[in-house]
Amino acid sequence: MTGPHPMSRRALVAAGAAAVAAGATGLPAHAAPSTPDDDTPARPTLVLVHGAFADGSSWAPVVERLQRAGYTVRAVANPLRGLAADAAHVRAVLTSLTGPVVLAGHSYGGAVITEAAAGLAHVKALVYVAAFVPDAGEVLGELADRFPGSELQPALTAVPVTAPDGTPDADLYIRADRFRRVFAADVPAATARLLASVQRPLSASAFGAKATAAAWRTIPSWHLVAARDRAIAPALQRFQARRAHAHTVEIAGSHLPLRSHPDAVTALIRAAARAVTAH
């Protein structure tokens, strides 16, 4: 009776390589993860800022994908109390971080990151997703009216409130019966109803605020244009991207690509992160 057929030299080499791979990862060899951009040095922290009528959970599908890719992610709670106050809040979070940062903003969050990142050397890239991207001195309400295509203003309802300094103000909401069409047209109806119910209001003062800085003038930017957006006119998004000389992608989506096109949003943020780590 003969013993087991001896392994060929090629088989031995392959088995040894598999054992090394399994030992290094703690996983079976067949489950060893691919690492196309997971082992580069000084990977940036990814800071995500939501916009009006939303909260940090709007980024959830994107956060999940970025974390699976091995990134450290912070989805900041944007107070939505006015441009200066919101930018100061986000800036405080940014200054608490060490190492390179990629900073992303959706919708009104784009205006916030534009002001918050100005002068911060460790913010290496800006990512705008269906966003406002004002220049210094521009007023958001006037910027929003520069191009036709937005249906946001007539969809808003105002609740009178008193600002912290005692002056009259108003909280703006999107009417429930207009929410899906204006904000989330390509999101399932049940999800849109839920998002409308839990929306967080924006202080009306935000639309009258004048931007005091434009970080995109000194920090490279990436823009995702939502071609079917009814909240921020696609023509305005394209204008802002051209003005910033941005790396730009365009999708056939609504104002909420964080939910309807999370793979495209994730890919754009990862492209910015790879550009940061390459330098």
C-alpha positions as protocol buffer text, in pm:
chain_id: "A"
residue {
  index: 1
  type: MET
  ca { x: 0 y: 0 z: 0 }
}
residue {
  index: 2
  type: THR
  ca { x: 139 y: 333 z: -89 }
}
residue {
  index: 3
  type: GLY
  ca { x: 122 y: 643 z: 136 }
}
residue {
  index: 4
  type: PRO
  ca { x: -45 y: 974 z: 48 }
}
residue {
  index: 5
  type: HIS
  ca { x: 72 y: 1131 z: -270 }
}
residue {
  index: 6
  type: PRO
  ca { x: 345 y: 1380 z: -180 }
}
residue {
  index: 7
  type: MET
  ca { x: 261 y: 1749 z: -237 }
}
residue {
  index: 8
  type: SER
  ca { x: 431 y: 1910 z: -530 }
}
residue {
  index: 9
  type: ARG
  ca { x: 673 y: 2196 z: -467 }
}
residue {
  index: 10
  type: ARG
  ca { x: 417 y: 2441 z: -615 }
}
residue {
  index: 11
  type: ALA
  ca { x: 146 y: 2311 z: -379 }
}
residue {
  index: 12
  type: LEU
  ca { x: 378 y: 2346 z: -78 }
}
residue {
  index: 13
  type: VAL
  ca { x: 457 y: 2704 z: -169 }
}
residue {
  index: 14
  type: ALA
  ca { x: 87 y: 2785 z: -212 }
}
residue {
  index: 15
  type: ALA
  ca { x: 0 y: 2621 z: 120 }
}
residue {
  index: 16
  type: GLY
  ca { x: 274 y: 2812 z: 299 }
}
residue {
  index: 17
  type: ALA
  ca { x: 156 y: 3144 z: 153 }
}
residue {
  index: 18
  type: ALA
  ca { x: -199 y: 3068 z: 260 }
}
residue {
  index: 19
  type: ALA
  ca { x: -86 y: 2988 z: 615 }
}
residue {
  index: 20
  type: VAL
  ca { x: 104 y: 3317 z: 635 }
}
residue {
  index: 21
  type: ALA
  ca { x: -200 y: 3509 z: 508 }
}
residue {
  index: 22
  type: ALA
  ca { x: -427 y: 3340 z: 760 }
}
residue {
  index: 23
  type: GLY
  ca { x: -187 y: 3404 z: 1048 }
}
residue {
  index: 24
  type: ALA
  ca { x: -144 y: 3769 z: 958 }
}
residue {
  index: 25
  type: THR
  ca { x: -514 y: 3843 z: 936 }
}
residue {
  index: 26
  type: GLY
  ca { x: -659 y: 3602 z: 1190 }
}
residue {
  index: 27
  type: LEU
  ca { x: -897 y: 3485 z: 918 }
}
residue {
  index: 28
  type: PRO
  ca { x: -907 y: 3178 z: 699 }
}
residue {
  index: 29
  type: ALA
  ca { x: -698 y: 3229 z: 388 }
}
residue {
  index: 30
  type: HIS
  ca { x: -1003 y: 3239 z: 163 }
}
residue {
  index: 31
  type: ALA
  ca { x: -1150 y: 3519 z: 382 }
}
residue {
  index: 32
  type: ALA
  ca { x: -846 y: 3746 z: 387 }
}
residue {
  index: 33
  type: PRO
  ca { x: -970 y: 4095 z: 299 }
}
residue {
  index: 34
  type: SER
  ca { x: -852 y: 4283 z: -5 }
}
residue {
  index: 35
  type: THR
  ca { x: -680 y: 4609 z: 85 }
}
residue {
  index: 36
  type: PRO
  ca { x: -671 y: 4838 z: -219 }
}
residue {
  index: 37
  type: ASP
  ca { x: -646 y: 5149 z: -1 }
}
residue {
  index: 38
  type: ASP
  ca { x: -654 y: 5012 z: 355 }
}
residue {
  index: 39
  type: ASP
  ca { x: -280 y: 5002 z: 429 }
}
residue {
  index: 40
  type: THR
  ca { x: -174 y: 5350 z: 320 }
}
residue {
  index: 41
  type: PRO
  ca { x: -13 y: 5572 z: 585 }
}
residue {
  index: 42
  type: ALA
  ca { x: -180 y: 5867 z: 755 }
}
residue {
  index: 43
  type: ARG
  ca { x: -531 y: 5784 z: 648 }
}
residue {
  index: 44
  type: PRO
  ca { x: -753 y: 6086 z: 704 }
}
residue {
  index: 45
  type: THR
  ca { x: -1040 y: 6107 z: 946 }
}
residue {
  index: 46
  type: LEU
  ca { x: -1364 y: 6159 z: 754 }
}
residue {
  index: 47
  type: VAL
  ca { x: -1592 y: 6424 z: 904 }
}
residue {
  index: 48
  type: LEU
  ca { x: -1945 y: 6440 z: 764 }
}
residue {
  index: 49
  type: VAL
  ca { x: -2181 y: 6735 z: 818 }
}
residue {
  index: 50
  type: HIS
  ca { x: -2554 y: 6699 z: 747 }
}
residue {
  index: 51
  type: GLY
  ca { x: -2776 y: 6971 z: 613 }
}
residue {
  index: 52
  type: ALA
  ca { x: -3109 y: 7128 z: 702 }
}
residue {
  index: 53
  type: PHE
  ca { x: -3420 y: 6920 z: 782 }
}
residue {
  index: 54
  type: ALA
  ca { x: -3200 y: 6624 z: 876 }
}
residue {
  index: 55
  type: ASP
  ca { x: -2958 y: 6490 z: 1134 }
}
residue {
  index: 56
  type: GLY
  ca { x: -2640 y: 6282 z: 1140 }
}
residue {
  index: 57
  type: SER
  ca { x: -2831 y: 5963 z: 1068 }
}
residue {
  index: 58
  type: SER
  ca { x: -2891 y: 6085 z: 712 }
}
residue {
  index: 59
  type: TRP
  ca { x: -2530 y: 5978 z: 649 }
}
residue {
  index: 60
  type: ALA
  ca { x: -2586 y: 5627 z: 790 }
}
residue {
  index: 61
  type: PRO
  ca { x: -2564 y: 5431 z: 461 }
}
residue {
  index: 62
  type: VAL
  ca { x: -2243 y: 5617 z: 370 }
}
residue {
  index: 63
  type: VAL
  ca { x: -2092 y: 5581 z: 718 }
}
residue {
  index: 64
  type: GLU
  ca { x: -2152 y: 5207 z: 706 }
}
residue {
  index: 65
  type: ARG
  ca { x: -1966 y: 5176 z: 376 }
}
residue {
  index: 66
  type: LEU
  ca { x: -1676 y: 5396 z: 484 }
}
residue {
  index: 67
  type: GLN
  ca { x: -1633 y: 5207 z: 809 }
}
residue {
  index: 68
  type: ARG
  ca { x: -1630 y: 4878 z: 620 }
}
residue {
  index: 69
  type: ALA
  ca { x: -1344 y: 5023 z: 416 }
}
residue {
  index: 70
  type: GLY
  ca { x: -1153 y: 5089 z: 738 }
}
residue {
  index: 71
  type: TYR
  ca { x: -1196 y: 5464 z: 779 }
}
residue {
  index: 72
  type: THR
  ca { x: -1252 y: 5656 z: 1101 }
}
residue {
  index: 73
  type: VAL
  ca { x: -1574 y: 5853 z: 1051 }
}
residue {
  index: 74
  type: ARG
  ca { x: -1739 y: 6134 z: 1248 }
}
residue {
  index: 75
  type: ALA
  ca { x: -2093 y: 6240 z: 1157 }
}
residue {
  index: 76
  type: VAL
  ca { x: -2120 y: 6577 z: 1331 }
}
residue {
  index: 77
  type: ALA
  ca { x: -2446 y: 6707 z: 1478 }
}
residue {
  index: 78
  type: ASN
  ca { x: -2509 y: 7032 z: 1291 }
}
residue {
  index: 79
  type: PRO
  ca { x: -2711 y: 7265 z: 1521 }
}
residue {
  index: 80
  type: LEU
  ca { x: -2896 y: 7434 z: 1230 }
}
residue {
  index: 81
  type: ARG
  ca { x: -2916 y: 7759 z: 1426 }
}
residue {
  index: 82
  type: GLY
  ca { x: -2750 y: 7987 z: 1171 }
}
residue {
  index: 83
  type: LEU
  ca { x: -2439 y: 7988 z: 956 }
}
residue {
  index: 84
  type: ALA
  ca { x: -2198 y: 8154 z: 1201 }
}
residue {
  index: 85
  type: ALA
  ca { x: -2304 y: 7943 z: 1498 }
}
residue {
  index: 86
  type: ASP
  ca { x: -2312 y: 7619 z: 1300 }
}
residue {
  index: 87
  type: ALA
  ca { x: -1970 y: 7682 z: 1144 }
}
residue {
  index: 88
  type: ALA
  ca { x: -1824 y: 7760 z: 1487 }
}
residue {
  index: 89
  type: HIS
  ca { x: -1961 y: 7432 z: 1622 }
}
residue {
  index: 90
  type: VAL
  ca { x: -1815 y: 7227 z: 1336 }
}
residue {
  index: 91
  type: ARG
  ca { x: -1486 y: 7415 z: 1359 }
}
residue {
  index: 92
  type: ALA
  ca { x: -1458 y: 7322 z: 1728 }
}
residue {
  index: 93
  type: VAL
  ca { x: -1496 y: 6955 z: 1633 }
}
residue {
  index: 94
  type: LEU
  ca { x: -1233 y: 6991 z: 1361 }
}
residue {
  index: 95
  type: THR
  ca { x: -979 y: 7157 z: 1591 }
}
residue {
  index: 96
  type: SER
  ca { x: -1018 y: 6870 z: 1838 }
}
residue {
  index: 97
  type: LEU
  ca { x: -888 y: 6624 z: 1577 }
}
residue {
  index: 98
  type: THR
  ca { x: -528 y: 6544 z: 1493 }
}
residue {
  index: 99
  type: GLY
  ca { x: -398 y: 6426 z: 1160 }
}
residue {
  index: 100
  type: PRO
  ca { x: -542 y: 6491 z: 815 }
}
residue {
  index: 101
  type: VAL
  ca { x: -917 y: 6540 z: 770 }
}
residue {
  index: 102
  type: VAL
  ca { x: -1150 y: 6505 z: 473 }
}
residue {
  index: 103
  type: LEU
  ca { x: -1455 y: 6720 z: 541 }
}
residue {
  index: 104
  type: ALA
  ca { x: -1786 y: 6653 z: 364 }
}
residue {
  index: 105
  type: GLY
  ca { x: -2108 y: 6853 z: 369 }
}
residue {
  index: 106
  type: HIS
  ca { x: -2454 y: 6781 z: 232 }
}
residue {
  index: 107
  type: SER
  ca { x: -2701 y: 7053 z: 134 }
}
residue {
  index: 108
  type: TYR
  ca { x: -2683 y: 7345 z: 381 }
}
residue {
  index: 109
  type: GLY
  ca { x: -2395 y: 7155 z: 543 }
}
residue {
  index: 110
  type: GLY
  ca { x: -2187 y: 7255 z: 242 }
}
residue {
  index: 111
  type: ALA
  ca { x: -2214 y: 7621 z: 343 }
}
residue {
  index: 112
  type: VAL
  ca { x: -2121 y: 7527 z: 699 }
}
residue {
  index: 113
  type: ILE
  ca { x: -1804 y: 7339 z: 605 }
}
residue {
  index: 114
  type: THR
  ca { x: -1704 y: 7618 z: 365 }
}
residue {
  index: 115
  type: GLU
  ca { x: -1681 y: 7857 z: 657 }
}
residue {
  index: 116
  type: ALA
  ca { x: -1573 y: 7611 z: 928 }
}
residue {
  index: 117
  type: ALA
  ca { x: -1262 y: 7480 z: 748 }
}
residue {
  index: 118
  type: ALA
  ca { x: -1115 y: 7816 z: 649 }
}
residue {
  index: 119
  type: GLY
  ca { x: -756 y: 7843 z: 769 }
}
residue {
  index: 120
  type: LEU
  ca { x: -734 y: 7491 z: 915 }
}
residue {
  index: 121
  type: ALA
  ca { x: -421 y: 7333 z: 770 }
}
residue {
  index: 122
  type: HIS
  ca { x: -513 y: 6977 z: 863 }
}
residue {
  index: 123
  type: VAL
  ca { x: -833 y: 6985 z: 656 }
}
residue {
  index: 124
  type: LYS
  ca { x: -694 y: 6852 z: 330 }
}
residue {
  index: 125
  type: ALA
  ca { x: -1004 y: 6805 z: 114 }
}
residue {
  index: 126
  type: LEU
  ca { x: -1365 y: 6920 z: 96 }
}
residue {
  index: 127
  type: VAL
  ca { x: -1647 y: 6708 z: -44 }
}
residue {
  index: 128
  type: TYR
  ca { x: -1977 y: 6872 z: -139 }
}
residue {
  index: 129
  type: VAL
  ca { x: -2287 y: 6657 z: -190 }
}
residue {
  index: 130
  type: ALA
  ca { x: -2585 y: 6836 z: -352 }
}
residue {
  index: 131
  type: ALA
  ca { x: -2471 y: 7135 z: -152 }
}
residue {
  index: 132
  type: PHE
  ca { x: -2455 y: 7509 z: -113 }
}
residue {
  index: 133
  type: VAL
  ca { x: -2098 y: 7629 z: -172 }
}
residue {
  index: 134
  type: PRO
  ca { x: -2094 y: 8005 z: -110 }
}
residue {
  index: 135
  type: ASP
  ca { x: -1808 y: 8244 z: -167 }
}
residue {
  index: 136
  type: ALA
  ca { x: -1710 y: 8495 z: 99 }
}
residue {
  index: 137
  type: GLY
  ca { x: -1967 y: 8774 z: 111 }
}
residue {
  index: 138
  type: GLU
  ca { x: -2249 y: 8576 z: -52 }
}
residue {
  index: 139
  type: VAL
  ca { x: -2589 y: 8542 z: 116 }
}
residue {
  index: 140
  type: LEU
  ca { x: -2739 y: 8192 z: 103 }
}
residue {
  index: 141
  type: GLY
  ca { x: -3089 y: 8307 z: 12 }
}
residue {
  index: 142
  type: GLU
  ca { x: -2957 y: 8516 z: -277 }
}
residue {
  index: 143
  type: LEU
  ca { x: -2732 y: 8232 z: -392 }
}
residue {
  index: 144
  type: ALA
  ca { x: -3029 y: 7993 z: -390 }
}
residue {
  index: 145
  type: ASP
  ca { x: -3224 y: 8229 z: -618 }
}
residue {
  index: 146
  type: ARG
  ca { x: -2944 y: 8275 z: -870 }
}
residue {
  index: 147
  type: PHE
  ca { x: -3058 y: 7983 z: -1087 }
}
residue {
  index: 148
  type: PRO
  ca { x: -3410 y: 7846 z: -1148 }
}
residue {
  index: 149
  type: GLY
  ca { x: -3508 y: 7494 z: -1057 }
}
residue {
  index: 150
  type: SER
  ca { x: -3554 y: 7490 z: -681 }
}
residue {
  index: 151
  type: GLU
  ca { x: -3897 y: 7416 z: -535 }
}
residue {
  index: 152
  type: LEU
  ca { x: -3784 y: 7449 z: -175 }
}
residue {
  index: 153
  type: GLN
  ca { x: -3908 y: 7793 z: -77 }
}
residue {
  index: 154
  type: PRO
  ca { x: -4280 y: 7740 z: -150 }
}
residue {
  index: 155
  type: ALA
  ca { x: -4262 y: 7401 z: 27 }
}
residue {
  index: 156
  type: LEU
  ca { x: -4148 y: 7555 z: 357 }
}
residue {
  index: 157
  type: THR
  ca { x: -4358 y: 7632 z: 660 }
}
residue {
  index: 158
  type: ALA
  ca { x: -4241 y: 7858 z: 942 }
}
residue {
  index: 159
  type: VAL
  ca { x: -4292 y: 7825 z: 1317 }
}
residue {
  index: 160
  type: PRO
  ca { x: -4225 y: 8151 z: 1507 }
}
residue {
  index: 161
  type: VAL
  ca { x: -3964 y: 8116 z: 1782 }
}
residue {
  index: 162
  type: THR
  ca { x: -3743 y: 8338 z: 1994 }
}
residue {
  index: 163
  type: ALA
  ca { x: -3370 y: 8326 z: 1922 }
}
residue {
  index: 164
  type: PRO
  ca { x: -3123 y: 8276 z: 2210 }
}
residue {
  index: 165
  type: ASP
  ca { x: -3048 y: 8649 z: 2207 }
}
residue {
  index: 166
  type: GLY
  ca { x: -3417 y: 8729 z: 2254 }
}
residue {
  index: 167
  type: THR
  ca { x: -3489 y: 8843 z: 1900 }
}
residue {
  index: 168
  type: PRO
  ca { x: -3777 y: 8701 z: 1694 }
}
residue {
  index: 169
  type: ASP
  ca { x: -3688 y: 8417 z: 1459 }
}
residue {
  index: 170
  type: ALA
  ca { x: -3860 y: 8127 z: 1287 }
}
residue {
  index: 171
  type: ASP
  ca { x: -3793 y: 7757 z: 1251 }
}
residue {
  index: 172
  type: LEU
  ca { x: -3836 y: 7632 z: 895 }
}
residue {
  index: 173
  type: TYR
  ca { x: -3973 y: 7288 z: 809 }
}
residue {
  index: 174
  type: ILE
  ca { x: -4058 y: 7124 z: 479 }
}
residue {
  index: 175
  type: ARG
  ca { x: -4431 y: 7053 z: 458 }
}
residue {
  index: 176
  type: ALA
  ca { x: -4501 y: 6683 z: 492 }
}
residue {
  index: 177
  type: ASP
  ca { x: -4703 y: 6676 z: 169 }
}
residue {
  index: 178
  type: ARG
  ca { x: -4410 y: 6826 z: -26 }
}
residue {
  index: 179
  type: PHE
  ca { x: -4120 y: 6656 z: 147 }
}
residue {
  index: 180
  type: ARG
  ca { x: -4071 y: 6361 z: -83 }
}
residue {
  index: 181
  type: ARG
  ca { x: -4100 y: 6558 z: -408 }
}
residue {
  index: 182
  type: VAL
  ca { x: -3865 y: 6834 z: -301 }
}
residue {
  index: 183
  type: PHE
  ca { x: -3618 y: 6652 z: -78 }
}
residue {
  index: 184
  type: ALA
  ca { x: -3623 y: 6277 z: -143 }
}
residue {
  index: 185
  type: ALA
  ca { x: -3797 y: 6196 z: -471 }
}
residue {
  index: 186
  type: ASP
  ca { x: -3598 y: 5877 z: -537 }
}
residue {
  index: 187
  type: VAL
  ca { x: -3623 y: 5742 z: -180 }
}
residue {
  index: 188
  type: PRO
  ca { x: -3895 y: 5485 z: -99 }
}
residue {
  index: 189
  type: ALA
  ca { x: -4221 y: 5653 z: 2 }
}
residue {
  index: 190
  type: ALA
  ca { x: -4226 y: 5495 z: 348 }
}
residue {
  index: 191
  type: THR
  ca { x: -3872 y: 5616 z: 417 }
}
residue {
  index: 192
  type: ALA
  ca { x: -3958 y: 5965 z: 294 }
}
residue {
  index: 193
  type: ARG
  ca { x: -4261 y: 5978 z: 527 }
}
residue {
  index: 194
  type: LEU
  ca { x: -4041 y: 5879 z: 819 }
}
residue {
  index: 195
  type: LEU
  ca { x: -3777 y: 6140 z: 733 }
}
residue {
  index: 196
  type: ALA
  ca { x: -4044 y: 6407 z: 701 }
}
residue {
  index: 197
  type: SER
  ca { x: -4176 y: 6322 z: 1047 }
}
residue {
  index: 198
  type: VAL
  ca { x: -3836 y: 6339 z: 1219 }
}
residue {
  index: 199
  type: GLN
  ca { x: -3692 y: 6636 z: 1027 }
}
residue {
  index: 200
  type: ARG
  ca { x: -3505 y: 6896 z: 1228 }
}
residue {
  index: 201
  type: PRO
  ca { x: -3583 y: 7263 z: 1155 }
}
residue {
  index: 202
  type: LEU
  ca { x: -3343 y: 7521 z: 1017 }
}
residue {
  index: 203
  type: SER
  ca { x: -3336 y: 7870 z: 1164 }
}
residue {
  index: 204
  type: ALA
  ca { x: -3474 y: 8111 z: 905 }
}
residue {
  index: 205
  type: SER
  ca { x: -3181 y: 8341 z: 983 }
}
residue {
  index: 206
  type: ALA
  ca { x: -2953 y: 8098 z: 796 }
}
residue {
  index: 207
  type: PHE
  ca { x: -3088 y: 8210 z: 459 }
}
residue {
  index: 208
  type: GLY
  ca { x: -3009 y: 8572 z: 537 }
}
residue {
  index: 209
  type: ALA
  ca { x: -2659 y: 8500 z: 663 }
}
residue {
  index: 210
  type: LYS
  ca { x: -2356 y: 8622 z: 474 }
}
residue {
  index: 211
  type: ALA
  ca { x: -2064 y: 8381 z: 438 }
}
residue {
  index: 212
  type: THR
  ca { x: -1743 y: 8523 z: 580 }
}
residue {
  index: 213
  type: ALA
  ca { x: -1493 y: 8275 z: 435 }
}
residue {
  index: 214
  type: ALA
  ca { x: -1460 y: 8028 z: 148 }
}
residue {
  index: 215
  type: ALA
  ca { x: -1235 y: 7734 z: 235 }
}
residue {
  index: 216
  type: TRP
  ca { x: -1270 y: 7591 z: -118 }
}
residue {
  index: 217
  type: ARG
  ca { x: -1047 y: 7872 z: -247 }
}
residue {
  index: 218
  type: THR
  ca { x: -747 y: 7713 z: -74 }
}
residue {
  index: 219
  type: ILE
  ca { x: -851 y: 7351 z: -15 }
}
residue {
  index: 220
  type: PRO
  ca { x: -911 y: 7105 z: -305 }
}
residue {
  index: 221
  type: SER
  ca { x: -1275 y: 7005 z: -344 }
}
residue {
  index: 222
  type: TRP
  ca { x: -1487 y: 6725 z: -484 }
}
residue {
  index: 223
  type: HIS
  ca { x: -1850 y: 6785 z: -583 }
}
residue {
  index: 224
  type: LEU
  ca { x: -2142 y: 6552 z: -640 }
}
residue {
  index: 225
  type: VAL
  ca { x: -2413 y: 6720 z: -849 }
}
residue {
  index: 226
  type: ALA
  ca { x: -2764 y: 6578 z: -816 }
}
residue {
  index: 227
  type: ALA
  ca { x: -2920 y: 6635 z: -1159 }
}
residue {
  index: 228
  type: ARG
  ca { x: -3280 y: 6582 z: -1040 }
}
residue {
  index: 229
  type: ASP
  ca { x: -3253 y: 6794 z: -726 }
}
residue {
  index: 230
  type: ARG
  ca { x: -3559 y: 7011 z: -652 }
}
residue {
  index: 231
  type: ALA
  ca { x: -3417 y: 7170 z: -335 }
}
residue {
  index: 232
  type: ILE
  ca { x: -3088 y: 7315 z: -466 }
}
residue {
  index: 233
  type: ALA
  ca { x: -3102 y: 7381 z: -839 }
}
residue {
  index: 234
  type: PRO
  ca { x: -2870 y: 7152 z: -1036 }
}
residue {
  index: 235
  type: ALA
  ca { x: -2760 y: 7455 z: -1241 }
}
residue {
  index: 236
  type: LEU
  ca { x: -2642 y: 7621 z: -920 }
}
residue {
  index: 237
  type: GLN
  ca { x: -2457 y: 7306 z: -816 }
}
residue {
  index: 238
  type: ARG
  ca { x: -2276 y: 7294 z: -1151 }
}
residue {
  index: 239
  type: PHE
  ca { x: -2189 y: 7663 z: -1132 }
}
residue {
  index: 240
  type: GLN
  ca { x: -2041 y: 7622 z: -785 }
}
residue {
  index: 241
  type: ALA
  ca { x: -1839 y: 7318 z: -890 }
}
residue {
  index: 242
  type: ARG
  ca { x: -1695 y: 7501 z: -1193 }
}
residue {
  index: 243
  type: ARG
  ca { x: -1613 y: 7805 z: -983 }
}
residue {
  index: 244
  type: ALA
  ca { x: -1424 y: 7590 z: -733 }
}
residue {
  index: 245
  type: HIS
  ca { x: -1237 y: 7401 z: -1010 }
}
residue {
  index: 246
  type: ALA
  ca { x: -1364 y: 7087 z: -838 }
}
residue {
  index: 247
  type: HIS
  ca { x: -1339 y: 6720 z: -920 }
}
residue {
  index: 248
  type: THR
  ca { x: -1703 y: 6668 z: -1016 }
}
residue {
  index: 249
  type: VAL
  ca { x: -1936 y: 6375 z: -1069 }
}
residue {
  index: 250
  type: GLU
  ca { x: -2304 y: 6397 z: -1161 }
}
residue {
  index: 251
  type: ILE
  ca { x: -2580 y: 6150 z: -1082 }
}
residue {
  index: 252
  type: ALA
  ca { x: -2944 y: 6132 z: -1190 }
}
residue {
  index: 253
  type: GLY
  ca { x: -3068 y: 6167 z: -835 }
}
residue {
  index: 254
  type: SER
  ca { x: -3270 y: 6377 z: -593 }
}
residue {
  index: 255
  type: HIS
  ca { x: -3150 y: 6605 z: -312 }
}
residue {
  index: 256
  type: LEU
  ca { x: -3083 y: 6303 z: -87 }
}
residue {
  index: 257
  type: PRO
  ca { x: -2815 y: 6093 z: -259 }
}
residue {
  index: 258
  type: LEU
  ca { x: -2689 y: 5996 z: 88 }
}
residue {
  index: 259
  type: ARG
  ca { x: -2987 y: 5759 z: 91 }
}
residue {
  index: 260
  type: SER
  ca { x: -3062 y: 5694 z: -276 }
}
residue {
  index: 261
  type: HIS
  ca { x: -2705 y: 5674 z: -414 }
}
residue {
  index: 262
  type: PRO
  ca { x: -2480 y: 5592 z: -115 }
}
residue {
  index: 263
  type: ASP
  ca { x: -2230 y: 5404 z: -331 }
}
residue {
  index: 264
  type: ALA
  ca { x: -2168 y: 5712 z: -547 }
}
residue {
  index: 265
  type: VAL
  ca { x: -2131 y: 5936 z: -242 }
}
residue {
  index: 266
  type: THR
  ca { x: -1897 y: 5688 z: -75 }
}
residue {
  index: 267
  type: ALA
  ca { x: -1685 y: 5656 z: -389 }
}
residue {
  index: 268
  type: LEU
  ca { x: -1643 y: 6033 z: -410 }
}
residue {
  index: 269
  type: ILE
  ca { x: -1537 y: 6065 z: -46 }
}
residue {
  index: 270
  type: ARG
  ca { x: -1292 y: 5778 z: -86 }
}
residue {
  index: 271
  type: ALA
  ca { x: -1149 y: 5943 z: -396 }
}
residue {
  index: 272
  type: ALA
  ca { x: -1081 y: 6257 z: -193 }
}
residue {
  index: 273
  type: ALA
  ca { x: -930 y: 6048 z: 86 }
}
residue {
  index: 274
  type: ARG
  ca { x: -699 y: 5865 z: -155 }
}
residue {
  index: 275
  type: ALA
  ca { x: -583 y: 6199 z: -298 }
}
residue {
  index: 276
  type: VAL
  ca { x: -497 y: 6313 z: 54 }
}
residue {
  index: 277
  type: THR
  ca { x: -298 y: 6001 z: 140 }
}
residue {
  index: 278
  type: ALA
  ca { x: -111 y: 6016 z: -191 }
}
residue {
  index: 279
  type: HIS
  ca { x: 62 y: 6340 z: -86 }
}
